Amino acid sequence: MNLLSYCLKLILLAITLGVPFSLCAAADVNFSRDILPLLSDRCFHCHGPEPTHREADLRLDLREAATADRDGTTVIVPGKPEASELLTRITSSDADLLMPPPDSHRKPLTKKQTELIRKWIAEGAKWGQHWSFEKPVKVAVSPQEKSQNPIDVLVQRRLTEEGLTLSPVTTKQTLIRRLSFDLTGLPPTPQEVEAFVNDPSPDADAKLVDRLLKSKHYGERMAMWWLDLARYSDTDGFQQDATRTNWPWRDWVIQSFNKNQAFDQFTIEQFAGDLLPGATPEQKLATCFHRNHMTNGEGGRDPEESRIDYVIDRVNTTGTVWLGLTLGCCQCHSHKFDPISQADYYSLFAFFNSIDEDGKAGGGAKPYLKFKSPLVTRAIQEAQQVVDERRPLEAETRKQAEQAFEPWLAEQIRFVEQGFTAWHLPQTRSLQSVEGTILTQEADGTVQASGPNPRQEDYRLTAATNLARVTGIRLEVFPHVSHTEGKLSRGASGELILTDVKLQVRRQGSSQLRDIEFATAVADVEKTAKGRNYGKIKDTLDDDPRNGWTTEDHDPKQKHVAVFALAEPLVLDDQEELIFVMLHRSTEGDANIGRFRVMLTDQPGQAVRSLDPMPLEALAAVKTTEVSKLDPKLKARLLEQFLVDHGVYQRKKTELDRANAQLAQVKKAAGELNVMVLAERKEPRKTFVLERGVWDKHGAEVSRSVPKAVFPLPQEKTKDRLDLARWLVSDQNPLTARVVVNHLWQICFGEGLVRTPGDFGLQGEGPTHPEVIDWLAVELMEHNWDLQHVLRLIVTSRTYQQRSEVLPALLERDPENRLLARGPRFRLPSWMIRDAALQASGLLNPALGGPPVMPYQPAGVWAEMFMGRFRYEPSQGAAQYRRSLYAFWRRSSAPTFLFDSAQRRVCEVEPRRTNTPLQALTLLNDLSILEASRELARTAIQQETTVPARLELIARRILSRSLDARERAVLERKFQLSFAHYQKQPEDALSLLDVGQPPNKRNVAADELAAYMVIASMVFNLDEAITHE
Amino acid sequence: MNEQLRQRAFEVSRRYFLGRGAGVGLGAMALGLLENMRRAEAEKPPAIGLPELPHKPPRAKNVIFLTQSGGPSQIELFDDKPGLMKWAGKELPESVRGGQRLTTMTANQKQLIMPSRTKFKRYGESGATLGEWLPYHGEVADELCFIKSMVTDQINHAPAMTKYLTGHQLPGRPSIGAWSSYGLGSENRNLPDYLVLISKMKRPSDQPLYDHYWGSGFLPSRYQGVKLRNAREPVLYLRDPDGLPRNVRRGMLDGIAELNQMRLEQTGDPEIETRIRQYEMAWRMQSSIPELNDLSDEPESTFELYGPDSRRPGSYAANCVQARRLIERGVRFVQLFHPDWDHHSRLSSWCVARCRDTDQASAALVKDLKQRGLLDETLVIWGGEFGRGVAGQGKWDSPEGGRDHHPRCFTTWLAGGGVKSGMTYGATDDFSYNVAENPVNVRDLHATVLHLLGIDHERFTFRHQGLDFKLTGVEPSNIIKEILA
């Protein structure tokens, strides 16, 4: 009986009985499969390649050491289990002798496992290497098997041993959907499905695969894979998280895949494009791969420490992506399990240690390549188009608004006939000080401080107002005889320092306060202050006691005045009151305002952003009764004020402003960009082993060389990065090809043949089908590292084309589908889900490359994280509908809709495939999906006339198949329910439809559109819609 | 390899049994009894972490971590060194400095000693010393356990905070809250196990609060902290769009469930069963989470206790009230972040401002938990990523003076949850520069917190990229036995 199947049964038995799972004994003991993992897991920690933790000077990873005579005892005597100390120790009942020692927290060996070791020793303790360090070879196949796809031959061999067979081939609809997602990351269109289903030719599959591999979207799909491994990001990461312009490298990756560049060349250019003879700009561009790590610009950090971090990141990324080895362990010590020493690690480090960089971030992260991207032109055209579309809309609403201006102006003239009062006293409800100052209000609203004069003090004025709205607050400060020398305060100098002001709203009976934001602050005078110091009035808005307003340097015996503009007009009801807080919290204090008055206004815009007379004040002053006689300048100011309050116009203006801002941004990308690349410095740096991995603790000096356990090269062949790259993709290298084909397998099956794609070492999992991974690895190398060749081999196999439906018995037998007796079924990555929604709705903008775009994400995410330093503005127009690949990637805040993406801080290769309520919420409420639902609903209504036909269209666009009767019944019922709701509540329909960008044409009834939008959103949320079936 | 097999098999089985144990196995589902399922879901016993946990009887059920980001100055707040007055303005002896790295902000400046900018007072029966900027802390001093000998090896904010919260200076490891959530789960079915609250501040902070501080690293993402935003949408994507009322949403979800149910019958993939459940959980979160931000049912006395700032939603003080409410609702781990403790300049106004934000509410939280009988089972942790140096940054004797980062000693305090009250553990030298006795590494603190939760940090591991990772890392770490009640 096959070992693995027996094990699986045991697992199931263990599950059912609740007993611990244990490995089984088997007929033939295979060292690398059965014994090495046990030794590695239980013994190598103390008796492995790593010297510092080694106990009893014993190594069990080397045959010579393990079989050597040690003063009369021998750990392993081949053929003689009884004479082997190893067996005595792992079976001992004496806790002091037992291995692994109970206090090591390693799991004790089970009886089955010790039996296995006994058997292995008895059979001669045949040694070997860990499987992935052996050169891959193709297993023999019979002549009749040769005509079949080798994957199927080898998978079926296993299944036959298990008494299982492949599942039937899936439907053609599912197959084209599966292939389209795997090879282009997009679902097929209904027409493509139709054509494929109706193509009876025997090579229909092959033609389809060829078409997909030739699609320009193939390169995008593969690039998304590569960008995650490459930890590609549009920003540095860390504290400053500055923007970089490395996106031309991303486009290089897409183009390389679309050219089907051989993987060895792809590797060589990314490692050493700059060292190739006659290197082209594109080849230099390729080396950006090894500059995609995070860079740290934190103030106070030693740049050399950062530089060392970057080099380490390159070594670790190389280990994970090409070798499938967890080299990171060797940064601090020799690998505990794999035959890689710390010296090996720093010898690899040496290849990357002489880059002409100095550890800086932001704009100082040399070396750079000056690169002009040819892909910006289209982006500029798109951005220009948005401006061109919005400009006439803005102009038109402005014209409409201006028509309403004249009557408004006439009304204002009448209104100010009796004069105009700009500032109004609020009705004071209470006046408090926190530290004990006595505040007394006089009849004209002026407040005088007296009594104690604490060093620091807060004043709190609570007041109500009859104004219909509040747009600004004016603070007047006065000199007074009771102050020091009759100046502005009772402090030693008589000067004032107001550090901060706050405005809050309180509703009567509520325990809660609401913070009100100020937009600007202006004052008649302020002290000239440099840096963080006391002077400017605007510094009273930042809640920072280290700066604030003072009128020092100006006449302290004069009244001074400041005006604070609210960010939004504030409308209070009669239950609400205002709280205005004045903080005097300067470092030295003793500068509390002595006499002041607070007043409010309802005038908008510039009226509260300067101290000039407000437009209506000016209008009152000229005492005109006829509009025609007004000074044009004053009229212009009045118009401006009128427009500030014109909601419809403001909306159009904001839309135009955004489009203009986007255009300006995109135009910046048109010039020469700095792309971070590799280049050697003139003087190579020396490389040392870093003790315990600490950046400035130098150990022995090392030179460039490659780990010999993988495969050795003489020193003269390991001079530079070019040599390193060639070593990686040499056909002598046992790891790279296996690791790469495993990634390709993972793309198509959701899981690799090795399910720890970043760890092919002793602590990683073994392959589920060793013969398949080896076959494909050899095939890749024999075919000149042609990735498409291997992909084609995978996706045209019967194994790949199986149905994914599973019967309970098989599910129970093989819950994780390790035997491949059925097709893979797994949730699509979130980026594909979004792209699929864009495609299904017809919104997708299929353009290739260019500067990054900003898909919708909830407002405030960046602002919260960076306390306002960065703001996220969703892209306008066609740029919004680009594929997720082009989404701007802020390292410290990955796009929120990509709920399962790699974080791109360091290289990540394992899929993240969780299933959480937060994902459900994202798919239900993400603007991209909602807008796609609306547009798909519109198409359904426009193209079809009956309810069933419309539902059918939605299903075929999203699911690539027709509905069955039961499904149609559910959707029809749901449609009728929501339609009834929106007919009753048309305003709900209008607000639901108001998501994302307004459509170009709106020739559909709102209630119906909303009801179908609900249905489309439902279908987008079905398990099937987001699943690789 | 066999280990992996075992672990995966185990996870698969657990998922199955959870489904079947609740009486919603494939058969029952086939009947399409969605309403029943929903009820069964609500009545189901809570998800409770790993079956082998706790390893030992827990002393604390919940944790509230009051994270003070930026590096609060132990010299002004906790670590009274009256002897420093006579050193004022003198150069820090090299024997004390012992080659300590400085950030490049002060590396080229003379290390002139700046004595504490505050006066200290003794409080309570324990006689704890506290700087005058923390008067409310004084009122609860007898409830607190001050660890004055905290040590880290990181000197810059992001690496130090990453280490303080995840055990390692580079991003990528799970945070302590994620580990707790993974190991112990939570009793609340309608809320995440691990919630994060960040003070709303006006000033742009120099230290962003990265989401990896509460991330799940290599643990499955469901264990990551969920940030409760102080916004119209407290959790991202929680709000349904305008114009989609609850009854329409319910109808949609029923339809999705019904269709997913059919798909489940066709494919037999148990993942669909989980998805149906997660959509139901999403529905419940849509009502349970917005309720959290509504403090209107709190009596006036709460706001009096936590101070005037607690009336401002999003403030640190309001978040302290919130933290207590979350603990009452069974959330396992609540983490607050208060930014802007990085006082390189004008310490005596800047640091005071952060103390005023936090002092009363931190103390009130301890008092409030005690009054409600929750302090015994709730561990409160207060601290930042490192301390501050004894030398002045800028002129030591000018108002502009501040302090640079200092990793070799800082103070963290704990309260409740099985920790001795009214005690001080560890001490620093006369300069508050080096630890003089009982050093506590970040990993020791982590080991102790896990111990209080009933978890043996040595045995609490997760296999990732071929290694068994644990919160406390590879260097030996010790539970601080002396502070256990």
Boltz contact constraints between the chains, C-beta under 6 A:
constraints:
  - contact:
      token1: [A, 11]
      token2: [B, 9]
      max_distance: 6.0
  - contact:
      token1: [A, 15]
      token2: [B, 13]
      max_distance: 6.0
  - contact:
      token1: [A, 21]
      token2: [B, 6]
      max_distance: 6.0
  - contact:
      token1: [A, 23]
      token2: [B, 2]
      max_distance: 6.0
  - contact:
      token1: [A, 37]
      token2: [B, 1]
      max_distance: 6.0
  - contact:
      token1: [A, 105]
      token2: [B, 458]
      max_distance: 6.0
  - contact:
      token1: [A, 238]
      token2: [B, 158]
      max_distance: 6.0
  - contact:
      token1: [A, 239]
      token2: [B, 158]
      max_distance: 6.0
  - contact:
      token1: [A, 298]
      token2: [B, 156]
      max_distance: 6.0
  - contact:
      token1: [A, 300]
      token2: [B, 103]
      max_distance: 6.0
  - contact:
      token1: [A, 300]
      token2: [B, 104]
      max_distance: 6.0
  - contact:
      token1: [A, 300]
      token2: [B, 105]
      max_distance: 6.0
  - contact:
      token1: [A, 301]
      token2: [B, 156]
      max_distance: 6.0
  - contact:
      token1: [A, 326]
      token2: [B, 465]
      max_distance: 6.0
  - contact:
      token1: [A, 326]
      token2: [B, 466]
      max_distance: 6.0
  - contact:
      token1: [A, 511]
      token2: [B, 303]
      max_distance: 6.0
  - contact:
      token1: [A, 511]
      token2: [B, 311]
      max_distance: 6.0
  - contact:
      token1: [A, 512]
      token2: [B, 311]
      max_distance: 6.0
  - contact:
      token1: [A, 513]
      token2: [B, 311]
      max_distance: 6.0
  - contact:
      token1: [A, 513]
      token2: [B, 312]
      max_distance: 6.0
  - contact:
      token1: [A, 515]
      token2: [B, 312]
      max_distance: 6.0
  - contact:
      token1: [A, 542]
      token2: [B, 202]
      max_distance: 6.0
  - contact:
      token1: [A, 542]
      token2: [B, 203]
      max_distance: 6.0
  - contact:
      token1: [A, 543]
      token2: [B, 202]
      max_distance: 6.0
  - contact:
      token1: [A, 543]
      token2: [B, 203]
      max_distance: 6.0
  - contact:
      token1: [A, 544]
      token2: [B, 203]
      max_distance: 6.0
  - contact:
      token1: [A, 545]
      token2: [B, 349]
      max_distance: 6.0
  - contact:
      token1: [A, 545]
      token2: [B, 353]
      max_distance: 6.0
  - contact:
      token1: [A, 546]
      token2: [B, 346]
      max_distance: 6.0
  - contact:
      token1: [A, 546]
      token2: [B, 349]
      max_distance: 6.0
  - contact:
      token1: [A, 546]
      token2: [B, 350]
      max_distance: 6.0
  - contact:
      token1: [A, 585]
      token2: [B, 349]
      max_distance: 6.0
  - contact:
      token1: [A, 587]
      token2: [B, 346]
      max_distance: 6.0
  - contact:
      token1: [A, 587]
      token2: [B, 348]
      max_distance: 6.0
  - contact:
      token1: [A, 587]
      token2: [B, 349]
      max_distance: 6.0
  - contact:
      token1: [A, 587]
      token2: [B, 399]
      max_distance: 6.0
  - contact:
      token1: [A, 588]
      token2: [B, 399]
      max_distance: 6.0
  - contact:
      token1: [A, 758]
      token2: [B, 465]
      max_distance: 6.0
  - contact:
      token1: [A, 759]
      token2: [B, 465]
      max_distance: 6.0
  - contact:
      token1: [A, 759]
      token2: [B, 466]
      max_distance: 6.0
  - contact:
      token1: [A, 761]
      token2: [B, 466]
      max_distance: 6.0
  - contact:
      token1: [A, 763]
      token2: [B, 466]
      max_distance: 6.0
  - contact:
      token1: [A, 764]
      token2: [B, 466]
      max_distance: 6.0
  - contact:
      token1: [A, 765]
      token2: [B, 1]
      max_distance: 6.0
  - contact:
      token1: [A, 765]
      token2: [B, 4]
      max_distance: 6.0
  - contact:
      token1: [A, 766]
      token2: [B, 1]
      max_distance: 6.0
  - contact:
      token1: [A, 805]
      token2: [B, 267]
      max_distance: 6.0
  - contact:
      token1: [A, 806]
      token2: [B, 268]
      max_distance: 6.0
  - contact:
      token1: [A, 811]
      token2: [B, 268]
      max_distance: 6.0
  - contact:
      token1: [A, 815]
      token2: [B, 12]
      max_distance: 6.0
  - contact:
      token1: [A, 825]
      token2: [B, 269]
      max_distance: 6.0
  - contact:
      token1: [A, 858]
      token2: [B, 236]
      max_distance: 6.0
  - contact:
      token1: [A, 860]
      token2: [B, 231]
      max_distance: 6.0
  - contact:
      token1: [A, 865]
      token2: [B, 208]
      max_distance: 6.0
  - contact:
      token1: [A, 866]
      token2: [B, 208]
      max_distance: 6.0
  - contact:
      token1: [A, 867]
      token2: [B, 201]
      max_distance: 6.0
  - contact:
      token1: [A, 867]
      token2: [B, 204]
      max_distance: 6.0
  - contact:
      token1: [A, 867]
      token2: [B, 205]
      max_distance: 6.0
  - contact:
      token1: [A, 868]
      token2: [B, 204]
      max_distance: 6.0
  - contact:
      token1: [A, 869]
      token2: [B, 204]
      max_distance: 6.0
  - contact:
      token1: [A, 892]
      token2: [B, 210]
      max_distance: 6.0
  - contact:
      token1: [A, 896]
      token2: [B, 236]
      max_distance: 6.0
  - contact:
      token1: [A, 905]
      token2: [B, 171]
      max_distance: 6.0
  - contact:
      token1: [A, 906]
      token2: [B, 172]
      max_distance: 6.0
  - contact:
      token1: [A, 914]
      token2: [B, 220]
      max_distance: 6.0
  - contact:
      token1: [A, 914]
      token2: [B, 221]
      max_distance: 6.0
  - contact:
      token1: [A, 914]
      token2: [B, 222]
      max_distance: 6.0
  - contact:
      token1: [A, 915]
      token2: [B, 274]
      max_distance: 6.0
  - contact:
      token1: [A, 915]
      token2: [B, 275]
      max_distance: 6.0
  - contact:
      token1: [A, 915]
      token2: [B, 278]
      max_distance: 6.0
  - contact:
      token1: [A, 916]
      token2: [B, 222]
      max_distance: 6.0
  - contact:
      token1: [A, 916]
      token2: [B, 278]
      max_distance: 6.0
  - contact:
      token1: [A, 917]
      token2: [B, 278]
      max_distance: 6.0
  - contact:
      token1: [A, 917]
      token2: [B, 281]
      max_distance: 6.0
  - contact:
      token1: [A, 917]
      token2: [B, 282]
      max_distance: 6.0
  - contact:
      token1: [A, 917]
      token2: [B, 285]
      max_distance: 6.0
  - contact:
      token1: [A, 920]
      token2: [B, 278]
      max_distance: 6.0
  - contact:
      token1: [A, 920]
      token2: [B, 279]
      max_distance: 6.0
  - contact:
      token1: [A, 920]
      token2: [B, 282]
      max_distance: 6.0
  - contact:
      token1: [A, 921]
      token2: [B, 237]
      max_distance: 6.0
  - contact:
      token1: [A, 921]
      token2: [B, 238]
      max_distance: 6.0
  - contact:
      token1: [A, 921]
      token2: [B, 282]
      max_distance: 6.0
  - contact:
      token1: [A, 922]
      token2: [B, 237]
      max_distance: 6.0
  - contact:
      token1: [A, 925]
      token2: [B, 237]
      max_distance: 6.0
  - contact:
      token1: [A, 930]
      token2: [B, 241]
      max_distance: 6.0
  - contact:
      token1: [A, 970]
      token2: [B, 255]
      max_distance: 6.0
  - contact:
      token1: [A, 970]
      token2: [B, 258]
      max_distance: 6.0
  - contact:
      token1: [A, 970]
      token2: [B, 259]
      max_distance: 6.0
  - contact:
      token1: [A, 974]
      token2: [B, 251]
      max_distance: 6.0
  - contact:
      token1: [A, 974]
      token2: [B, 255]
      max_distance: 6.0
  - contact:
      token1: [A, 977]
      token2: [B, 251]
      max_distance: 6.0
  - contact:
      token1: [A, 978]
      token2: [B, 248]
      max_distance: 6.0
  - contact:
      token1: [A, 981]
      token2: [B, 248]
      max_distance: 6.0
  - contact:
      token1: [A, 988]
      token2: [B, 243]
      max_distance: 6.0
  - contact:
      token1: [A, 991]
      token2: [B, 242]
      max_distance: 6.0
  - contact:
      token1: [A, 991]
      token2: [B, 243]
      max_distance: 6.0
  - contact:
      token1: [A, 992]
      token2: [B, 241]
      max_distance: 6.0
  - contact:
      token1: [A, 992]
      token2: [B, 243]
      max_distance: 6.0
  - contact:
      token1: [A, 992]
      token2: [B, 244]
      max_distance: 6.0
  - contact:
      token1: [A, 995]
      token2: [B, 241]
      max_distance: 6.0
  - contact:
      token1: [A, 1018]
      token2: [B, 252]
      max_distance: 6.0
  - contact:
      token1: [A, 1018]
      token2: [B, 255]
      max_distance: 6.0
  - contact:
      token1: [A, 1018]
      token2: [B, 256]
      max_distance: 6.0
  - contact:
      token1: [A, 1021]
      token2: [B, 256]
      max_distance: 6.0
  - contact:
      token1: [A, 1022]
      token2: [B, 259]
      max_distance: 6.0
  - contact:
      token1: [A, 1023]
      token2: [B, 260]
      max_distance: 6.0
  - contact:
      token1: [A, 1023]
      token2: [B, 263]
      max_distance: 6.0
  - contact:
      token1: [A, 1023]
      token2: [B, 272]
      max_distance: 6.0
  - contact:
      token1: [A, 1023]
      token2: [B, 275]
      max_distance: 6.0
  - contact:
      token1: [A, 1024]
      token2: [B, 263]
      max_distance: 6.0
